[in-house]
Amino acid sequence: MKYLKNIPSTKEDLDRYEVDHLFHSWSYQPSASPPRVVSAKGVRFQTEDGRERLDFSSCFVSHNIGHQDPRVIKAIKEQADTLTSFAPTLSTKPRAMLSKLLADITPGDLSRSFISLGGTEANEAAVKICHQYTGRRKIICRYKSYHGGTATSMTLSAGDARNWAQVLGGAEVVRIPQPYCYRCSFGQKYPDCNMQCVKYVDEVIECEGGGSLVAGIIFEPVTGANGIIVPPPEYFPELRRVCDKWGVLMIADEVMSGFGRTGKWFAMDHWSVVPDIMTMAKGMTCGYLPLGATVVKTEIGDKFKERFFSHGATYAGHALGCATALSVIPIYQEDNLIENSEKMGDYLLERANELKEKHPCVGDVRGLGLFVGIELVKNKGTREPIMALDAKIKPAMNPKMAVAKKLMELGMMAMAANPGNVIAMAPPLIITKEEIDEGVSIMDKALEEADKFTS
Ligand SMILES: Cc1ncc(COP(=O)(O)O)c(C=O)c1O
């Protein structure tokens, strides 16, 4: 106990702590420390061994404005000097201002926010609000979703192998397929499908007790970790009509897809559909500090003037986090990052399609804005997946992890540690054409690892 202020910290010490004293997320615990990041700037990060690499994942799609922006660091320092946090029963200036800013940038009359510490918490709050507002039990979620790591959010993360080891609960869920046109669950081909996937939702709601039991439906507008699934343009407008018919609330989880990632402020803006509840995190503070928010329509928010809002947290509306969001969000506008996401996203998609032409392992390429996925297959003709759904939770190296390892060797990090067969490219929104070329040429070489698994 003598050295509490002097913990040994040589490289070997730190490597040992990583192996002996930490839980690493969603993985077998490593026998050696992962590379240690010492600094980052813009679209690049440096590791202890002196190497610099390109961040083509924006750290799980959060660092949208790039690393270490001095404007944000300055704002954090100023707020830290004034007030780091206070009990959420009283007001703070950053929290009040952020609630107004969120009401301004979100679509329609989304106007009242519960401010939490991340995406998982934002979704927990959304489900609670949905239950409390409607007085109904059931929540519809979609297979191939990720909504967070706690009990309720994991329960909603259907078909993601990460939830198989968990005792589920917190919500009574009904699971439906994604509008995943490359592998349509209804055996249809867009656009001749008559939007069977939405018709099915209507049928499911009816069979599950309709407007008396079904409270809401939660979805990622563009599915992230489970495969960059972009819905056809009719999907959300038609889903809105079905939900309105039954009074079922739409909960848009914009944790990954929000804040310019898809080339609009929020992905739902592409289809001009206003959800009843929207959740967000990641790009709201870009990882400079943790923060999440659940934003609801005025009508829903107002209901809680008459009834008790049964949710909360010590750090809800954390002042330092809110001040960070207040400095990050205007940067999207000042630096035209949303326009850049659209423009560079088109370019990245074009370049990724060249990889599809070239590599036998690339079955599909899809995306919206700077959110582009490469789906790996064993065989392009049959579309046989390159690995099984449970590969993520199996100890053996799988083709996608082989690509991820090669990318790191060559000098780049993409989003490949997620389940399924899709490697996502989601660089910070400040990316230039030259940096995209650099990233695509690294990806080109790394995909040769997956080509070895094709037949
Ligand atoms: C769509 C979506 N929802 C929720 C979450 C959970 O967010 P967090 O990791 O901030 O708790 C994530 C995280 O990747 C996500 O992608």
The ligand as an SDF file (V2000), in Angstrom:
LIG
                    3D

 16 16  0  0  0  0  0  0  0  0999 V2000
  -26.1030    1.1090  -32.7930 C   0  0  0  0  0  0  0  0  0  0  0  0
  -25.4700    1.0460  -31.4270 C   0  0  0  0  0  0  0  0  0  0  0  0
  -26.2400    1.2030  -30.3560 N   0  0  0  0  0  0  0  0  0  0  0  0
  -25.7230    1.1960  -29.1020 C   0  0  0  0  0  0  0  0  0  0  0  0
  -24.3770    0.9880  -28.9040 C   0  0  0  0  0  0  0  0  0  0  0  0
  -23.8190    0.9820  -27.5110 C   0  0  0  0  0  0  0  0  0  0  0  0
  -23.1330    2.1590  -27.2910 O   0  0  0  0  0  0  0  0  0  0  0  0
  -22.0180    2.2600  -26.1350 P   0  0  0  0  0  0  0  0  0  0  0  0
  -20.9190    1.3410  -26.5230 O   0  0  0  0  0  0  0  0  0  0  0  0
  -21.6570    3.7170  -26.1380 O   0  0  0  0  0  0  0  0  0  0  0  0
  -22.6730    1.8570  -24.8700 O   0  0  0  0  0  0  0  0  0  0  0  0
  -23.5360    0.8240  -30.0070 C   0  0  0  0  0  0  0  0  0  0  0  0
  -22.0980    0.6050  -29.8300 C   0  0  0  0  0  0  0  0  0  0  0  0
  -21.3670    0.2760  -30.6900 O   0  0  0  0  0  0  0  0  0  0  0  0
  -24.1060    0.8390  -31.3060 C   0  0  0  0  0  0  0  0  0  0  0  0
  -23.3550    0.6700  -32.3870 O   0  0  0  0  0  0  0  0  0  0  0  0
  1  2  1  0
  2  3  1  0
  2 15  2  0
  3  4  2  0
  4  5  1  0
  5  6  1  0
  5 12  2  0
  6  7  1  0
  7  8  1  0
  8  9  2  0
  8 10  1  0
  8 11  1  0
 12 13  1  0
 12 15  1  0
 13 14  2  0
 15 16  1  0
M  END
$$$$
